[in-house]
């Protein structure tokens, strides 16, 4: 099942199809053994997946966000971990493109992406960190900017050559871009979630790590939160599509049946077929929602960076649409991953089959950026005209 069919994205799909097939072949075993998909990420790097948004004149694919999202859904169908593992890279790459559109010379970053280098995410801190002040700080040693701090939920950084680090310079928030290959960066594979086990969402430590690039936070593209959420939506859509693929295969092959079933063959049972149809509808809807949000982000991404009002309006629209989609898509995916087992009976719960990974992955993705708070954002905007938050934090709060 696929919705988007433009020539440009179909060319990209044809290029990446062998990589996606290879990734899908090992997804179940990696989840069962809790093995990081290092080889899978490296295959995507070599194939140029990290350069999807790099303009063609710099050697990239030059795709828009609707096209990128279609490919995110494809890779998440193959392995739900991989779209999320590359989440930080694509948001940082979008910031590089935003700076390019402002007239900055960012060719070195385009060249790095085309060469297969990617960036990971390093924003969230745990412990007693206040919600409005990060502890990670940029200072200077011998005239060179360095960063010190400890980040959790640093998704994808364990696979990446660069880390996109949310820090402060004095009291001012900033984005520090750090080479992860230097001795001052230590990445731990200590993510212990029951789902999305292969996203590399662990802890990263920075010890006088040299800063390659430093950007004031206020200069970052303002639709970043919606873009982060779009990645989760694509992951949810990919999970739901993978559920549909697996439930179809399992029902077609199932020979055992119950004495009080509605037909002699499971594949002819109207109740089973109805369940499969519901999962098909969920897969269609989650993908359609992700592509619709991508259109809103595309609208924001083409606004002149100097047009502050136009950019604000477009970013607000993207944030609201991504919030609405999250509230709906997350429940559809969770339900689809659960309803899969209605079609198979107890044998479907066999650990060896690995079908439970779809529910675990869906439940984990849906727990990010809490959907209950997204519903509140929508209601506050609808009733009172309250603007949505464009960049929010997490940490200790005072009551």
N, C-alpha and C positions, 0 to 999 in steps of 0.2 A: 504494500500500500504506500503510495506517495502522492503528494498534492502538487508540488511545484515541478514544472517541466520546461523552464526556459533553457535555450540552447547553451548558454554560458555555464549554468550550473550542471547541466547534463554532461558537458565536456569535463568538468571537474569531477563529477561522480564517476565517469568512466576512468579517469586517471587514478582516483583513489580506491576504486572498487577492489582491486587485488589486495591492497593493504587492509581494508576493512574486513575482507574475508579471512585473512590471516589472523587478524585481531579477534574476530568472533570465534575462530576455531579453538582458541585457548582461554576464552573468558571464564567458562565454568570452572576449569581446573585452577585458574589463578585465584578465583574467589574461594574455592574449597581449601586451597593450601595457603591462602592469605599471602600471595606473592605479588609484589609490586609489578606493574606492567612496564618495566623499563624497556624491554625490547619493542613493545608495541609503540611506546612514545617515540623511541628512536626511529622506528619505521615511518611514523608520521612526520617527524622532522626531515628525514631524508627525502620524503615525497613532496615536501614544500607546504605542508598543512599550516604551518605557522605564518606563512606569507599570504594567506587568503585575502587580507585587507590591504596589503602593500600595493600601491599603484603599479600598473603594468609598465610604465616608463622606468620604474626602478627594479623591474624583474619579478614582480609579484603577480597575483591573480587579478587584483583589482575588483574583487567581488563586493556587492553591497551586502547589507546586513540580512536581507531576506534570503539571499543566496548562501551566505555563510551559515545561517541558521539551519537551512536544509541539510547542509553537510554535517553540522553539529548533531542533528537528529540521526543521521546515518551512522556516525561514529558512536553515538550513545546507544544505538540499537545493537551494534557489534559488541560494545562493552561500555556500560553506563558510567564507569569510572573516568573514561578518557575525555569526554566533553568537559566534565568538571575539572579534571586535572589541568586542562589548558585554559581554564576560565581567566585566571590572572594574566596570562599572556595576552589574550585578545583584548582585555580592557586596557592594558598598558599599551599595546600596539595601536589601539584607537586613540590613546592620548598622543602618541607619536604622530599619528596622522592629523590630529587636531592641531598640533604645533606646526606641522608642515603647512597646513592651510592658513595658519597665522603668519606664515612667511619665514619661519625658523628653518635653519639648515639641519635636517635630521637624517641626512643620507646614510650616516654611519649605522643608524638603527635599522633602516630599510635593508641595508647590505647584510647586517647580522641576521635579520629574520629570513632573508632569502637564502643565506648560507645554512639555515637550519637551527639557529640559536633561538631559544625561547626564554620568556620571563615567568617567574612564579609570583605568588601573592604572599605578602608578609605584612599584615595590617593589625590583626587582633591580638590583644594581650590578655592574659589571665591574671588571677590573683587580685591584689588590692588596687589595681589601676583604676583611677577615677574615669568615669564615662566621658569627661570633657578634657582629659589631659593624658596623653600617652607618655610612657616613661622612656621609650626609645628616643635617643637624642643624637643629633649631628653636631659634632664639635670639630676642632681642628688640631691636628698634630703635625708639627713642622710645616705649617701652611697648607696641609692637605686635609680636605674634609673627610671625616671618618664617622661611622655610626656605631653606637653601642646599644644593645637591647636584646630582648627575647620575645619572640612572637610565636603564638600558637595559631592553629588553623591556617598554616602557611601552605595552602593548597598548590600543588604542582612544583614547589620550589625544589624538591628533592630530585626532580627530573631536569631542572632548568639551569641555564648558564647565568641567568640574571634574576635578581629578586627586586620586586617593586615594593619598597618599604615605606610604610606610613610612619613618619617620625616628626620631631619638632626641632626647629633651630631657635634656641631660646624659648620664647613663648609662642612662636609662630609655627603652625603646621606646615609640613612640606612632604614631598615625595622624594626619597633617596633611591637611586638605582645603583645596585651593588652587584659586582661580579661574585657569583657563588663559588668560583673555583679558587679563590684566595684562602689562605690559612685562617683568616679572621672570621670565616663563615662556617658554622657547623649545623648540619641539618639532621634531625632525628626522625626516624620512622616510628613515631609513638602514637599515631592516631588509633584509638581503640573502639571506634564506632562499630556497631553491628552491621552497618551497610556502607556502601561506597568505600570499601576497604582499600581499594587501590588508587585512591586519588592523591596519595602523598600528603595528606592533610595533617602534618605533624608539627613539631616545634623547630624553629630556626633561631640560632643564637648568632649575634653579631658582636665581635670583639675587636674594636678599632679597625673595622672593615672599611677599606677605602671606598669612597663614593665616586662613581663614574659620572653621574648626572644628578642634578638637584633642581627640583621644580617646586615653586611655591604652590601650596595646595589650592589656592584660589584660582590658579591658572589652568587647573585640570578641567577636562571636558565635563560639563555639568550633568550629562545624562548617564554618568557612570553607574549609578545605583540601578537604574532600569536595565542597563546592559548586563550587569552582574546577574540580575534576576532573569533576564532573557536566557542566559546560559543554563540556569536551573530549569527553566521551562523546556528548553530543548532536551535536557537530560530526562525530564519527566516524559516527554513525547517519545524519546528513544526507548525508555524502559517499557512504556505501554505498547509500542510496536513490537518489541522483543517478546513481551507477554503474548501478543497475538500470534507471532511466529511459532512460539513454543506450544501454545494451546492447540493451534491448528495441527501441528505435527503429532502431538500426543493423542488427540482425539482420533485422527485418521488411523493411527497405528494401534489403538487400544482394542484388544480382543476380549478381555475380561469384562463381564457385565453383571448387573444385579437381576435377580429373579423377578423383581417387581418394576423393572425399567419399562419405558414406553415403547421400546423396539428391541429387536434381537441384536442389532449392531449399535454400539455407542454413537457412531458417526451419523446415525439416522434418528437418534432420540431428539424430539422437538425441544425438550427442556435444555438439553446440552447445547443444541444448535442456537437456542436463544441466548444462552450465556456467552457463547462464542461471538454472536452478533453484537451483544452489548460491549464486549471487549473491543471488537472492530470499531464500533462507534466511538468508544473512548479513545482509541488510537487516532482516529480521524480528527476528533475534536481537539485533543491536546496538541497535535501537530498544527492544526489550523490556528489555534490560539497563539502558539509560539510564532508562527509566520505573521500573524496580525500585529503582534507586539514588535516584531522586527521591522515592519513597515513604519511604525511610529518612531522607532530609533533611526531608521533611514531618513525620515523627515527632519529629525534633529541634526543628523550628521551632515546635512547639506546646507544648513543655515550658515551664513557668513559669521565667523567667530566674532567679528566686530559688531554684529547686530545683537546687543545684549538682550533687548526686549524679545526679539524673535526667538533667540536661543532659549530664553527662559520659558516662553510659552510652549515651545516644542518639547523641551525637557520635561515640563510638567505633564504634558499629554502622555509622553512615553512612560513616565513614572506611574501615572494613574492606570494606564492600560496594562502595564506589567503587574501591578498590584491586583487588578481585577482577574487577570489570567491566572495568577498564582492561586488565588482563592479557589477557583474552579478546577484548574488542571491538576493540582495536587491531590484533591479528593478523587477525581476520576482515575488517576494512576494507582493510587492506593487500593481503590475498590477493584480495579481490573486485576491487579496482582494478587488480590485475595480471591476473587471469583474464579480465577484459573483453577483452583483446587476443587471447586464444585463440579467440574467436568471430569475429574480423574479419580476421585475417591482417595482413600488413605494412601494408596501406593504412590500417589503424586507427591507425598511429603518425604519420600526417600531422600536422604542427604546426598546420595550419590548422583541423583538427578539434578540437584542444585537449583530447582525451580523456586525455592524460597528466597533466592538472592534478589529476585525482582521486587518482592514486597519489602525486603530489608533495604534495598537501594531506594525504592520509592519513598518509604517512610523516612529515611534519612535525609533525602533531598528536600522533602516537604517540611522538614523540621528547621531548615535554614531560613533565616529572615522571616520569622514566624508569621504564618498565614493569618493567625487570629489578629495580629496587629495590622496586617494589610487590609483586612476587612474594616477595621476601625478607621484607617486612613481614608478609605473610599467613602465611608459614611460621613466623616467629618467634612470632606470636600463637598459632598452632595448637599448636605444640610446647611452647613455654615460657611462654605467657601474657603475652608482652611487649606492652605497649600500643602502638598505632600512633602515629606523630608527628602532632600536630594542626596544627602550624604549623612548617614547616621552612624553612631558608634555603639559599642557595647562595653560595659565595665561596671565598676561599683557605683551605686547611686546613693545619695543621701535622702532620707525621708524625714 
